[in-house]
């Protein structure tokens, strides 16, 4: 994750379902294809929600980390 530089960052710490997934969708829509969004969240539901959303929409999760209660995703816009 350290060598990937995101094009945009989204802080969803302190926000709970469905806000992290809704904000992630809004932010990814602002990016160009191939750009990368870094998302941080602490809602336990966000792990499954964002992974499922990425799979359903075709975006690629380049990396996922869980450190303490902080979830960090690097998502590449693919379409």
N, CA, C and O atoms as a Maestro MAE file, in Angstrom:
{
 s_m_m2io_version
 :::
 2.0.0
}

f_m_ct {
 s_m_title
 :::
 protein
 m_atom[316] {
  # First column is atom index #
  i_m_mmod_type
  r_m_x_coord
  r_m_y_coord
  r_m_z_coord
  i_m_residue_number
  s_m_chain_name
  s_m_pdb_residue_name
  s_m_pdb_atom_name
  i_m_atomic_number
  :::
  1 25 0.820 -1.193 0.000 1 A "UNK " " N  " 7
  2 3 0.000 0.000 0.000 1 A "UNK " " CA " 6
  3 2 0.864 1.256 0.000 1 A "UNK " " C  " 6
  4 15 0.456 2.292 -0.525 1 A "UNK " " O  " 8
  5 25 2.047 1.168 0.583 2 A "UNK " " N  " 7
  6 3 2.900 2.341 0.719 2 A "UNK " " CA " 6
  7 2 3.359 2.896 -0.624 2 A "UNK " " C  " 6
  8 15 3.577 4.103 -0.737 2 A "UNK " " O  " 8
  9 25 3.514 2.054 -1.647 3 A "UNK " " N  " 7
  10 3 4.016 2.539 -2.925 3 A "UNK " " CA " 6
  11 2 2.904 2.957 -3.886 3 A "UNK " " C  " 6
  12 15 3.195 3.397 -4.998 3 A "UNK " " O  " 8
  13 25 1.656 2.832 -3.489 4 A "UNK " " N  " 7
  14 3 0.537 3.270 -4.326 4 A "UNK " " CA " 6
  15 2 0.107 4.654 -3.854 4 A "UNK " " C  " 6
  16 15 -0.233 4.845 -2.686 4 A "UNK " " O  " 8
  17 25 0.124 5.612 -4.768 5 A "UNK " " N  " 7
  18 3 -0.275 6.980 -4.436 5 A "UNK " " CA " 6
  19 2 -1.709 7.194 -4.926 5 A "UNK " " C  " 6
  20 15 -1.965 7.182 -6.130 5 A "UNK " " O  " 8
  21 25 -2.640 7.389 -3.991 6 A "UNK " " N  " 7
  22 3 -4.024 7.587 -4.414 6 A "UNK " " CA " 6
  23 2 -4.239 8.951 -5.063 6 A "UNK " " C  " 6
  24 15 -3.547 9.920 -4.749 6 A "UNK " " O  " 8
  25 25 -5.204 9.009 -5.967 7 A "UNK " " N  " 7
  26 3 -5.565 10.262 -6.624 7 A "UNK " " CA " 6
  27 2 -6.540 11.068 -5.770 7 A "UNK " " C  " 6
  28 15 -6.654 12.284 -5.925 7 A "UNK " " O  " 8
  29 25 -7.240 10.384 -4.870 8 A "UNK " " N  " 7
  30 3 -8.199 11.041 -3.976 8 A "UNK " " CA " 6
  31 2 -8.289 10.234 -2.689 8 A "UNK " " C  " 6
  32 15 -8.011 9.035 -2.667 8 A "UNK " " O  " 8
  33 25 -8.682 10.916 -1.618 9 A "UNK " " N  " 7
  34 3 -8.823 10.257 -0.323 9 A "UNK " " CA " 6
  35 2 -10.171 10.606 0.273 9 A "UNK " " C  " 6
  36 15 -10.674 11.718 0.114 9 A "UNK " " O  " 8
  37 25 -10.749 9.629 0.965 10 A "UNK " " N  " 7
  38 3 -12.058 9.802 1.589 10 A "UNK " " CA " 6
  39 2 -11.979 9.317 3.026 10 A "UNK " " C  " 6
  40 15 -11.605 8.173 3.285 10 A "UNK " " O  " 8
  41 25 -12.331 10.191 3.958 11 A "UNK " " N  " 7
  42 3 -12.318 9.853 5.378 11 A "UNK " " CA " 6
  43 2 -13.750 9.611 5.845 11 A "UNK " " C  " 6
  44 15 -14.550 10.541 5.945 11 A "UNK " " O  " 8
  45 25 -14.057 8.352 6.127 12 A "UNK " " N  " 7
  46 3 -15.388 7.986 6.617 12 A "UNK " " CA " 6
  47 2 -15.341 7.541 8.076 12 A "UNK " " C  " 6
  48 15 -16.290 6.928 8.565 12 A "UNK " " O  " 8
  49 25 -14.252 7.843 8.770 13 A "UNK " " N  " 7
  50 3 -14.132 7.474 10.182 13 A "UNK " " CA " 6
  51 2 -15.209 8.215 10.973 13 A "UNK " " C  " 6
  52 15 -15.361 9.431 10.852 13 A "UNK " " O  " 8
  53 25 -15.947 7.467 11.777 14 A "UNK " " N  " 7
  54 3 -17.025 8.044 12.570 14 A "UNK " " CA " 6
  55 2 -18.377 8.004 11.879 14 A "UNK " " C  " 6
  56 15 -19.392 8.369 12.473 14 A "UNK " " O  " 8
  57 25 -18.399 7.560 10.623 15 A "UNK " " N  " 7
  58 3 -19.656 7.464 9.869 15 A "UNK " " CA " 6
  59 2 -20.100 6.001 9.817 15 A "UNK " " C  " 6
  60 15 -19.273 5.091 9.766 15 A "UNK " " O  " 8
  61 25 -21.397 5.797 9.830 16 A "UNK " " N  " 7
  62 3 -21.918 4.430 9.866 16 A "UNK " " CA " 6
  63 2 -22.861 4.160 8.710 16 A "UNK " " C  " 6
  64 15 -23.394 5.076 8.085 16 A "UNK " " O  " 8
  65 25 -23.048 2.884 8.447 17 A "UNK " " N  " 7
  66 3 -23.854 2.377 7.342 17 A "UNK " " CA " 6
  67 2 -25.158 3.164 7.249 17 A "UNK " " C  " 6
  68 15 -25.836 3.352 8.259 17 A "UNK " " O  " 8
  69 25 -25.512 3.619 6.072 18 A "UNK " " N  " 7
  70 3 -24.937 3.356 4.746 18 A "UNK " " CA " 6
  71 2 -24.018 4.466 4.246 18 A "UNK " " C  " 6
  72 15 -23.667 4.485 3.066 18 A "UNK " " O  " 8
  73 25 -23.620 5.395 5.124 19 A "UNK " " N  " 7
  74 3 -22.870 6.575 4.679 19 A "UNK " " CA " 6
  75 2 -21.511 6.224 4.039 19 A "UNK " " C  " 6
  76 15 -21.206 6.769 2.977 19 A "UNK " " O  " 8
  77 25 -20.681 5.347 4.627 20 A "UNK " " N  " 7
  78 3 -19.381 5.065 3.983 20 A "UNK " " CA " 6
  79 2 -19.511 4.551 2.544 20 A "UNK " " C  " 6
  80 15 -18.752 4.971 1.671 20 A "UNK " " O  " 8
  81 25 -20.446 3.667 2.294 21 A "UNK " " N  " 7
  82 3 -20.591 3.130 0.929 21 A "UNK " " CA " 6
  83 2 -21.167 4.198 -0.006 21 A "UNK " " C  " 6
  84 15 -20.769 4.275 -1.168 21 A "UNK " " O  " 8
  85 25 -22.087 5.011 0.481 22 A "UNK " " N  " 7
  86 3 -22.666 6.070 -0.352 22 A "UNK " " CA " 6
  87 2 -21.597 7.107 -0.718 22 A "UNK " " C  " 6
  88 15 -21.513 7.537 -1.869 22 A "UNK " " O  " 8
  89 25 -20.787 7.503 0.261 23 A "UNK " " N  " 7
  90 3 -19.716 8.479 0.004 23 A "UNK " " CA " 6
  91 2 -18.653 7.897 -0.922 23 A "UNK " " C  " 6
  92 15 -18.113 8.606 -1.771 23 A "UNK " " O  " 8
  93 25 -18.346 6.593 -0.762 24 A "UNK " " N  " 7
  94 3 -17.362 5.942 -1.639 24 A "UNK " " CA " 6
  95 2 -17.847 5.984 -3.075 24 A "UNK " " C  " 6
  96 15 -17.071 6.298 -3.978 24 A "UNK " " O  " 8
  97 25 -19.114 5.673 -3.306 25 A "UNK " " N  " 7
  98 3 -19.670 5.720 -4.657 25 A "UNK " " CA " 6
  99 2 -19.596 7.140 -5.225 25 A "UNK " " C  " 6
  100 15 -19.207 7.329 -6.377 25 A "UNK " " O  " 8
  101 25 -19.967 8.130 -4.420 26 A "UNK " " N  " 7
  102 3 -19.912 9.530 -4.872 26 A "UNK " " CA " 6
  103 2 -18.497 9.927 -5.268 26 A "UNK " " C  " 6
  104 15 -18.299 10.564 -6.302 26 A "UNK " " O  " 8
  105 25 -17.516 9.558 -4.459 27 A "UNK " " N  " 7
  106 3 -16.123 9.933 -4.724 27 A "UNK " " CA " 6
  107 2 -15.559 9.221 -5.943 27 A "UNK " " C  " 6
  108 15 -14.858 9.837 -6.746 27 A "UNK " " O  " 8
  109 25 -15.854 7.933 -6.096 28 A "UNK " " N  " 7
  110 3 -15.315 7.180 -7.239 28 A "UNK " " CA " 6
  111 2 -15.901 7.729 -8.540 28 A "UNK " " C  " 6
  112 15 -15.239 7.711 -9.578 28 A "UNK " " O  " 8
  113 25 -17.146 8.220 -8.483 29 A "UNK " " N  " 7
  114 3 -17.777 8.800 -9.675 29 A "UNK " " CA " 6
  115 2 -17.061 10.068 -10.143 29 A "UNK " " C  " 6
  116 15 -17.160 10.436 -11.313 29 A "UNK " " O  " 8
  117 25 -16.344 10.736 -9.241 30 A "UNK " " N  " 7
  118 3 -15.618 11.962 -9.595 30 A "UNK " " CA " 6
  119 2 -14.264 11.684 -10.248 30 A "UNK " " C  " 6
  120 15 -13.654 12.577 -10.836 30 A "UNK " " O  " 8
  121 25 -13.800 10.430 -10.137 31 A "UNK " " N  " 7
  122 3 -12.479 10.070 -10.663 31 A "UNK " " CA " 6
  123 2 -12.560 9.630 -12.119 31 A "UNK " " C  " 6
  124 15 -13.626 9.275 -12.622 31 A "UNK " " O  " 8
  125 25 -11.409 9.661 -12.781 32 A "UNK " " N  " 7
  126 3 -11.293 9.121 -14.134 32 A "UNK " " CA " 6
  127 2 -10.937 7.642 -14.041 32 A "UNK " " C  " 6
  128 15 -10.409 7.186 -13.027 32 A "UNK " " O  " 8
  129 25 -11.228 6.901 -15.097 33 A "UNK " " N  " 7
  130 3 -10.870 5.486 -15.148 33 A "UNK " " CA " 6
  131 2 -9.368 5.343 -14.930 33 A "UNK " " C  " 6
  132 15 -8.566 6.062 -15.526 33 A "UNK " " O  " 8
  133 25 -9.006 4.398 -14.064 34 A "UNK " " N  " 7
  134 3 -7.605 4.153 -13.753 34 A "UNK " " CA " 6
  135 2 -7.113 4.886 -12.511 34 A "UNK " " C  " 6
  136 15 -6.054 4.556 -11.976 34 A "UNK " " O  " 8
  137 25 -7.866 5.871 -12.051 35 A "UNK " " N  " 7
  138 3 -7.457 6.585 -10.847 35 A "UNK " " CA " 6
  139 2 -7.812 5.768 -9.604 35 A "UNK " " C  " 6
  140 15 -8.641 4.858 -9.650 35 A "UNK " " O  " 8
  141 25 -7.156 6.121 -8.488 36 A "UNK " " N  " 7
  142 3 -7.270 5.338 -7.259 36 A "UNK " " CA " 6
  143 2 -7.823 6.192 -6.131 36 A "UNK " " C  " 6
  144 15 -7.400 7.329 -5.922 36 A "UNK " " O  " 8
  145 25 -8.778 5.619 -5.409 37 A "UNK " " N  " 7
  146 3 -9.394 6.253 -4.250 37 A "UNK " " CA " 6
  147 2 -8.965 5.508 -2.989 37 A "UNK " " C  " 6
  148 15 -9.056 4.282 -2.919 37 A "UNK " " O  " 8
  149 25 -8.500 6.253 -2.006 38 A "UNK " " N  " 7
  150 3 -8.166 5.678 -0.693 38 A "UNK " " CA " 6
  151 2 -9.305 6.019 0.258 38 A "UNK " " C  " 6
  152 15 -9.659 7.185 0.434 38 A "UNK " " O  " 8
  153 25 -9.878 4.975 0.873 39 A "UNK " " N  " 7
  154 3 -11.000 5.155 1.792 39 A "UNK " " CA " 6
  155 2 -10.599 4.630 3.167 39 A "UNK " " C  " 6
  156 15 -10.072 3.525 3.290 39 A "UNK " " O  " 8
  157 25 -10.854 5.430 4.195 40 A "UNK " " N  " 7
  158 3 -10.668 4.977 5.577 40 A "UNK " " CA " 6
  159 2 -12.023 5.010 6.265 40 A "UNK " " C  " 6
  160 15 -12.779 5.972 6.128 40 A "UNK " " O  " 8
  161 25 -12.323 3.944 7.008 41 A "UNK " " N  " 7
  162 3 -13.586 3.856 7.739 41 A "UNK " " CA " 6
  163 2 -13.357 3.072 9.019 41 A "UNK " " C  " 6
  164 15 -12.383 2.330 9.144 41 A "UNK " " O  " 8
  165 25 -14.264 3.247 9.965 42 A "UNK " " N  " 7
  166 3 -14.175 2.452 11.185 42 A "UNK " " CA " 6
  167 2 -15.478 1.710 11.491 42 A "UNK " " C  " 6
  168 15 -15.602 1.074 12.538 42 A "UNK " " O  " 8
  169 25 -16.429 1.790 10.591 43 A "UNK " " N  " 7
  170 3 -17.669 1.028 10.738 43 A "UNK " " CA " 6
  171 2 -17.370 -0.417 10.338 43 A "UNK " " C  " 6
  172 15 -16.985 -0.665 9.195 43 A "UNK " " O  " 8
  173 25 -17.539 -1.376 11.252 44 A "UNK " " N  " 7
  174 3 -17.235 -2.773 10.919 44 A "UNK " " CA " 6
  175 2 -17.983 -3.268 9.678 44 A "UNK " " C  " 6
  176 15 -17.469 -4.119 8.953 44 A "UNK " " O  " 8
  177 25 -19.174 -2.754 9.425 45 A "UNK " " N  " 7
  178 3 -19.958 -3.173 8.259 45 A "UNK " " CA " 6
  179 2 -19.330 -2.697 6.954 45 A "UNK " " C  " 6
  180 15 -19.605 -3.262 5.896 45 A "UNK " " O  " 8
  181 25 -18.494 -1.670 7.014 46 A "UNK " " N  " 7
  182 3 -17.898 -1.113 5.795 46 A "UNK " " CA " 6
  183 2 -17.011 -2.122 5.090 46 A "UNK " " C  " 6
  184 15 -16.911 -2.093 3.864 46 A "UNK " " O  " 8
  185 25 -16.361 -3.020 5.833 47 A "UNK " " N  " 7
  186 3 -15.480 -4.004 5.188 47 A "UNK " " CA " 6
  187 2 -16.255 -4.821 4.164 47 A "UNK " " C  " 6
  188 15 -15.873 -4.879 2.995 47 A "UNK " " O  " 8
  189 25 -17.321 -5.438 4.589 48 A "UNK " " N  " 7
  190 3 -18.109 -6.276 3.676 48 A "UNK " " CA " 6
  191 2 -18.857 -5.424 2.659 48 A "UNK " " C  " 6
  192 15 -18.938 -5.793 1.487 48 A "UNK " " O  " 8
  193 25 -19.408 -4.281 3.090 49 A "UNK " " N  " 7
  194 3 -20.175 -3.417 2.189 49 A "UNK " " CA " 6
  195 2 -19.330 -2.931 1.019 49 A "UNK " " C  " 6
  196 15 -19.759 -3.021 -0.131 49 A "UNK " " O  " 8
  197 25 -18.137 -2.417 1.298 50 A "UNK " " N  " 7
  198 3 -17.296 -1.858 0.237 50 A "UNK " " CA " 6
  199 2 -16.749 -2.966 -0.658 50 A "UNK " " C  " 6
  200 15 -16.688 -2.796 -1.876 50 A "UNK " " O  " 8
  201 25 -16.353 -4.091 -0.081 51 A "UNK " " N  " 7
  202 3 -15.879 -5.210 -0.908 51 A "UNK " " CA " 6
  203 2 -16.985 -5.699 -1.837 51 A "UNK " " C  " 6
  204 15 -16.739 -5.947 -3.017 51 A "UNK " " O  " 8
  205 25 -18.196 -5.837 -1.313 52 A "UNK " " N  " 7
  206 3 -19.330 -6.317 -2.128 52 A "UNK " " CA " 6
  207 2 -19.677 -5.289 -3.208 52 A "UNK " " C  " 6
  208 15 -19.943 -5.656 -4.353 52 A "UNK " " O  " 8
  209 25 -19.675 -4.003 -2.845 53 A "UNK " " N  " 7
  210 3 -19.969 -2.943 -3.813 53 A "UNK " " CA " 6
  211 2 -18.944 -2.944 -4.945 53 A "UNK " " C  " 6
  212 15 -19.318 -2.840 -6.113 53 A "UNK " " O  " 8
  213 25 -17.652 -3.062 -4.612 54 A "UNK " " N  " 7
  214 3 -16.604 -3.064 -5.637 54 A "UNK " " CA " 6
  215 2 -16.776 -4.239 -6.589 54 A "UNK " " C  " 6
  216 15 -16.625 -4.089 -7.802 54 A "UNK " " O  " 8
  217 25 -17.088 -5.391 -6.046 55 A "UNK " " N  " 7
  218 3 -17.282 -6.576 -6.890 55 A "UNK " " CA " 6
  219 2 -18.491 -6.384 -7.809 55 A "UNK " " C  " 6
  220 15 -18.438 -6.717 -8.993 55 A "UNK " " O  " 8
  221 25 -19.566 -5.850 -7.260 56 A "UNK " " N  " 7
  222 3 -20.799 -5.662 -8.036 56 A "UNK " " CA " 6
  223 2 -20.618 -4.616 -9.133 56 A "UNK " " C  " 6
  224 15 -21.173 -4.760 -10.222 56 A "UNK " " O  " 8
  225 25 -19.846 -3.563 -8.855 57 A "UNK " " N  " 7
  226 3 -19.690 -2.473 -9.823 57 A "UNK " " CA " 6
  227 2 -18.486 -2.657 -10.736 57 A "UNK " " C  " 6
  228 15 -18.333 -1.931 -11.718 57 A "UNK " " O  " 8
  229 25 -17.628 -3.626 -10.416 58 A "UNK " " N  " 7
  230 3 -16.482 -3.905 -11.272 58 A "UNK " " CA " 6
  231 2 -15.228 -3.115 -10.937 58 A "UNK " " C  " 6
  232 15 -14.230 -3.223 -11.649 58 A "UNK " " O  " 8
  233 25 -15.252 -2.324 -9.873 59 A "UNK " " N  " 7
  234 3 -14.053 -1.594 -9.471 59 A "UNK " " CA " 6
  235 2 -13.115 -2.557 -8.749 59 A "UNK " " C  " 6
  236 15 -13.557 -3.551 -8.173 59 A "UNK " " O  " 8
  237 25 -11.828 -2.258 -8.781 60 A "UNK " " N  " 7
  238 3 -10.824 -3.182 -8.260 60 A "UNK " " CA " 6
  239 2 -10.270 -2.704 -6.919 60 A "UNK " " C  " 6
  240 15 -9.770 -1.585 -6.808 60 A "UNK " " O  " 8
  241 25 -10.363 -3.558 -5.909 61 A "UNK " " N  " 7
  242 3 -9.731 -3.250 -4.631 61 A "UNK " " CA " 6
  243 2 -8.274 -3.696 -4.739 61 A "UNK " " C  " 6
  244 15 -7.971 -4.889 -4.769 61 A "UNK " " O  " 8
  245 25 -7.382 -2.708 -4.796 62 A "UNK " " N  " 7
  246 3 -5.958 -2.996 -4.948 62 A "UNK " " CA " 6
  247 2 -5.348 -3.460 -3.641 62 A "UNK " " C  " 6
  248 15 -4.419 -4.268 -3.627 62 A "UNK " " O  " 8
  249 25 -5.883 -2.937 -2.532 63 A "UNK " " N  " 7
  250 3 -5.348 -3.309 -1.223 63 A "UNK " " CA " 6
  251 2 -6.406 -3.045 -0.169 63 A "UNK " " C  " 6
  252 15 -7.228 -2.139 -0.308 63 A "UNK " " O  " 8
  253 25 -6.377 -3.839 0.877 64 A "UNK " " N  " 7
  254 3 -7.251 -3.658 2.031 64 A "UNK " " CA " 6
  255 2 -6.434 -3.937 3.278 64 A "UNK " " C  " 6
  256 15 -5.745 -4.954 3.361 64 A "UNK " " O  " 8
  257 25 -6.509 -3.046 4.234 65 A "UNK " " N  " 7
  258 3 -5.785 -3.230 5.500 65 A "UNK " " CA " 6
  259 2 -6.734 -2.937 6.655 65 A "UNK " " C  " 6
  260 15 -7.625 -2.092 6.563 65 A "UNK " " O  " 8
  261 25 -6.514 -3.655 7.729 66 A "UNK " " N  " 7
  262 3 -7.270 -3.425 8.957 66 A "UNK " " CA " 6
  263 2 -6.248 -3.250 10.067 66 A "UNK " " C  " 6
  264 15 -5.539 -4.190 10.427 66 A "UNK " " O  " 8
  265 25 -6.177 -2.045 10.603 67 A "UNK " " N  " 7
  266 3 -5.248 -1.746 11.689 67 A "UNK " " CA " 6
  267 2 -6.063 -1.216 12.854 67 A "UNK " " C  " 6
  268 15 -6.580 -0.099 12.809 67 A "UNK " " O  " 8
  269 25 -6.172 -2.028 13.899 68 A "UNK " " N  " 7
  270 3 -7.056 -1.668 15.009 68 A "UNK " " CA " 6
  271 2 -8.479 -1.672 14.488 68 A "UNK " " C  " 6
  272 15 -8.936 -2.662 13.918 68 A "UNK " " O  " 8
  273 25 -9.176 -0.569 14.682 69 A "UNK " " N  " 7
  274 3 -10.547 -0.498 14.163 69 A "UNK " " CA " 6
  275 2 -10.633 0.300 12.861 69 A "UNK " " C  " 6
  276 15 -11.730 0.574 12.375 69 A "UNK " " O  " 8
  277 25 -9.485 0.676 12.293 70 A "UNK " " N  " 7
  278 3 -9.470 1.452 11.043 70 A "UNK " " CA " 6
  279 2 -9.320 0.525 9.836 70 A "UNK " " C  " 6
  280 15 -8.371 -0.254 9.746 70 A "UNK " " O  " 8
  281 25 -10.257 0.626 8.930 71 A "UNK " " N  " 7
  282 3 -10.244 -0.125 7.670 71 A "UNK " " CA " 6
  283 2 -9.755 0.821 6.576 71 A "UNK " " C  " 6
  284 15 -10.254 1.939 6.450 71 A "UNK " " O  " 8
  285 25 -8.786 0.378 5.791 72 A "UNK " " N  " 7
  286 3 -8.272 1.205 4.703 72 A "UNK " " CA " 6
  287 2 -8.357 0.430 3.396 72 A "UNK " " C  " 6
  288 15 -7.858 -0.690 3.289 72 A "UNK " " O  " 8
  289 25 -8.988 1.036 2.414 73 A "UNK " " N  " 7
  290 3 -9.165 0.444 1.090 73 A "UNK " " CA " 6
  291 2 -8.457 1.308 0.056 73 A "UNK " " C  " 6
  292 15 -8.478 2.535 0.154 73 A "UNK " " O  " 8
  293 25 -7.833 0.681 -0.930 74 A "UNK " " N  " 7
  294 3 -7.377 1.372 -2.128 74 A "UNK " " CA " 6
  295 2 -8.198 0.790 -3.277 74 A "UNK " " C  " 6
  296 15 -8.096 -0.396 -3.589 74 A "UNK " " O  " 8
  297 25 -9.006 1.633 -3.895 75 A "UNK " " N  " 7
  298 3 -9.946 1.191 -4.924 75 A "UNK " " CA " 6
  299 2 -9.594 1.863 -6.240 75 A "UNK " " C  " 6
  300 15 -9.492 3.088 -6.318 75 A "UNK " " O  " 8
  301 25 -9.412 1.058 -7.263 76 A "UNK " " N  " 7
  302 3 -9.116 1.567 -8.614 76 A "UNK " " CA " 6
  303 2 -10.407 1.628 -9.425 76 A "UNK " " C  " 6
  304 15 -11.129 0.638 -9.538 76 A "UNK " " O  " 8
  305 25 -10.686 2.798 -9.986 77 A "UNK " " N  " 7
  306 3 -11.865 2.936 -10.837 77 A "UNK " " CA " 6
  307 2 -11.594 2.246 -12.161 77 A "UNK " " C  " 6
  308 15 -10.598 2.533 -12.825 77 A "UNK " " O  " 8
  309 25 -12.470 1.346 -12.539 78 A "UNK " " N  " 7
  310 3 -12.241 0.558 -13.755 78 A "UNK " " CA " 6
  311 2 -13.215 0.860 -14.886 78 A "UNK " " C  " 6
  312 15 -12.994 0.446 -16.024 78 A "UNK " " O  " 8
  313 25 -14.285 1.577 -14.579 79 A "UNK " " N  " 7
  314 3 -15.221 1.917 -15.659 79 A "UNK " " CA " 6
  315 2 -15.996 3.157 -15.340 79 A "UNK " " C  " 6
  316 15 -16.829 3.587 -16.138 79 A "UNK " " O  " 8
  :::
 }
 m_bond[315] {
  # First column is bond index #
  i_m_from
  i_m_to
  i_m_order
  :::
  1 1 2 1
  2 2 3 1
  3 3 4 2
  4 3 5 1
  5 5 6 1
  6 6 7 1
  7 7 8 2
  8 7 9 1
  9 9 10 1
  10 10 11 1
  11 11 12 2
  12 11 13 1
  13 13 14 1
  14 14 15 1
  15 15 16 2
  16 15 17 1
  17 17 18 1
  18 18 19 1
  19 19 20 2
  20 19 21 1
  21 21 22 1
  22 22 23 1
  23 23 24 2
  24 23 25 1
  25 25 26 1
  26 26 27 1
  27 27 28 2
  28 27 29 1
  29 29 30 1
  30 30 31 1
  31 31 32 2
  32 31 33 1
  33 33 34 1
  34 34 35 1
  35 35 36 2
  36 35 37 1
  37 37 38 1
  38 38 39 1
  39 39 40 2
  40 39 41 1
  41 41 42 1
  42 42 43 1
  43 43 44 2
  44 43 45 1
  45 45 46 1
  46 46 47 1
  47 47 48 2
  48 47 49 1
  49 49 50 1
  50 50 51 1
  51 51 52 2
  52 51 53 1
  53 53 54 1
  54 54 55 1
  55 55 56 2
  56 55 57 1
  57 57 58 1
  58 58 59 1
  59 59 60 2
  60 59 61 1
  61 61 62 1
  62 62 63 1
  63 63 64 2
  64 63 65 1
  65 65 66 1
  66 66 67 1
  67 67 68 2
  68 67 69 1
  69 69 70 1
  70 70 71 1
  71 71 72 2
  72 71 73 1
  73 73 74 1
  74 74 75 1
  75 75 76 2
  76 75 77 1
  77 77 78 1
  78 78 79 1
  79 79 80 2
  80 79 81 1
  81 81 82 1
  82 82 83 1
  83 83 84 2
  84 83 85 1
  85 85 86 1
  86 86 87 1
  87 87 88 2
  88 87 89 1
  89 89 90 1
  90 90 91 1
  91 91 92 2
  92 91 93 1
  93 93 94 1
  94 94 95 1
  95 95 96 2
  96 95 97 1
  97 97 98 1
  98 98 99 1
  99 99 100 2
  100 99 101 1
  101 101 102 1
  102 102 103 1
  103 103 104 2
  104 103 105 1
  105 105 106 1
  106 106 107 1
  107 107 108 2
  108 107 109 1
  109 109 110 1
  110 110 111 1
  111 111 112 2
  112 111 113 1
  113 113 114 1
  114 114 115 1
  115 115 116 2
  116 115 117 1
  117 117 118 1
  118 118 119 1
  119 119 120 2
  120 119 121 1
  121 121 122 1
  122 122 123 1
  123 123 124 2
  124 123 125 1
  125 125 126 1
  126 126 127 1
  127 127 128 2
  128 127 129 1
  129 129 130 1
  130 130 131 1
  131 131 132 2
  132 131 133 1
  133 133 134 1
  134 134 135 1
  135 135 136 2
  136 135 137 1
  137 137 138 1
  138 138 139 1
  139 139 140 2
  140 139 141 1
  141 141 142 1
  142 142 143 1
  143 143 144 2
  144 143 145 1
  145 145 146 1
  146 146 147 1
  147 147 148 2
  148 147 149 1
  149 149 150 1
  150 150 151 1
  151 151 152 2
  152 151 153 1
  153 153 154 1
  154 154 155 1
  155 155 156 2
  156 155 157 1
  157 157 158 1
  158 158 159 1
  159 159 160 2
  160 159 161 1
  161 161 162 1
  162 162 163 1
  163 163 164 2
  164 163 165 1
  165 165 166 1
  166 166 167 1
  167 167 168 2
  168 167 169 1
  169 169 170 1
  170 170 171 1
  171 171 172 2
  172 171 173 1
  173 173 174 1
  174 174 175 1
  175 175 176 2
  176 175 177 1
  177 177 178 1
  178 178 179 1
  179 179 180 2
  180 179 181 1
  181 181 182 1
  182 182 183 1
  183 183 184 2
  184 183 185 1
  185 185 186 1
  186 186 187 1
  187 187 188 2
  188 187 189 1
  189 189 190 1
  190 190 191 1
  191 191 192 2
  192 191 193 1
  193 193 194 1
  194 194 195 1
  195 195 196 2
  196 195 197 1
  197 197 198 1
  198 198 199 1
  199 199 200 2
  200 199 201 1
  201 201 202 1
  202 202 203 1
  203 203 204 2
  204 203 205 1
  205 205 206 1
  206 206 207 1
  207 207 208 2
  208 207 209 1
  209 209 210 1
  210 210 211 1
  211 211 212 2
  212 211 213 1
  213 213 214 1
  214 214 215 1
  215 215 216 2
  216 215 217 1
  217 217 218 1
  218 218 219 1
  219 219 220 2
  220 219 221 1
  221 221 222 1
  222 222 223 1
  223 223 224 2
  224 223 225 1
  225 225 226 1
  226 226 227 1
  227 227 228 2
  228 227 229 1
  229 229 230 1
  230 230 231 1
  231 231 232 2
  232 231 233 1
  233 233 234 1
  234 234 235 1
  235 235 236 2
  236 235 237 1
  237 237 238 1
  238 238 239 1
  239 239 240 2
  240 239 241 1
  241 241 242 1
  242 242 243 1
  243 243 244 2
  244 243 245 1
  245 245 246 1
  246 246 247 1
  247 247 248 2
  248 247 249 1
  249 249 250 1
  250 250 251 1
  251 251 252 2
  252 251 253 1
  253 253 254 1
  254 254 255 1
  255 255 256 2
  256 255 257 1
  257 257 258 1
  258 258 259 1
  259 259 260 2
  260 259 261 1
  261 261 262 1
  262 262 263 1
  263 263 264 2
  264 263 265 1
  265 265 266 1
  266 266 267 1
  267 267 268 2
  268 267 269 1
  269 269 270 1
  270 270 271 1
  271 271 272 2
  272 271 273 1
  273 273 274 1
  274 274 275 1
  275 275 276 2
  276 275 277 1
  277 277 278 1
  278 278 279 1
  279 279 280 2
  280 279 281 1
  281 281 282 1
  282 282 283 1
  283 283 284 2
  284 283 285 1
  285 285 286 1
  286 286 287 1
  287 287 288 2
  288 287 289 1
  289 289 290 1
  290 290 291 1
  291 291 292 2
  292 291 293 1
  293 293 294 1
  294 294 295 1
  295 295 296 2
  296 295 297 1
  297 297 298 1
  298 298 299 1
  299 299 300 2
  300 299 301 1
  301 301 302 1
  302 302 303 1
  303 303 304 2
  304 303 305 1
  305 305 306 1
  306 306 307 1
  307 307 308 2
  308 307 309 1
  309 309 310 1
  310 310 311 1
  311 311 312 2
  312 311 313 1
  313 313 314 1
  314 314 315 1
  315 315 316 2
  :::
 }
}
